[in-house]
Amino acid sequence: EVQLQASGGGLVQAGGSLRLSCATSGFSFDDYAIGWFRQAPGKEREGVSCIKSSDGMTQYADSVKGRFTVSSDNAKNTVYLQMNNLKPDDTAVYYCANDYTYLGCTLHAAMYDSWGQGTQVTVSS
């Protein structure tokens, strides 16, 4: 059974940092693509970043380039999203999702197969 759990959210001031974790199980960690998405109230779900195991490819939304970094720890079956220089517009529930079929490191939510529960990130001004 594929399972994902996002954690690490919290309340930070603008300019601060958070590191989100996505703990995974139930699929081969040698063959995956993990995406990070976020959704603010009244807004559609937005792709933030992704990482692909086969070649280490990563992608970032334009809104977070230069501020967010995605990485993985194979020994822990965990993917991280380091978020620096946070802005109030980053406030959202953040989700991680697993693509074990397409494996394309895409920011399109429809390409992902399994989703974890979100973790709330709130950035104050």
Summary of the structure (lengths in Angstrom):
residues: 125
radius of gyration: 13.4
end to end distance: 40.5
largest distance: 40.7
contacts: 396
relative contact order: 0.32
helix: 7%
strand: 50%
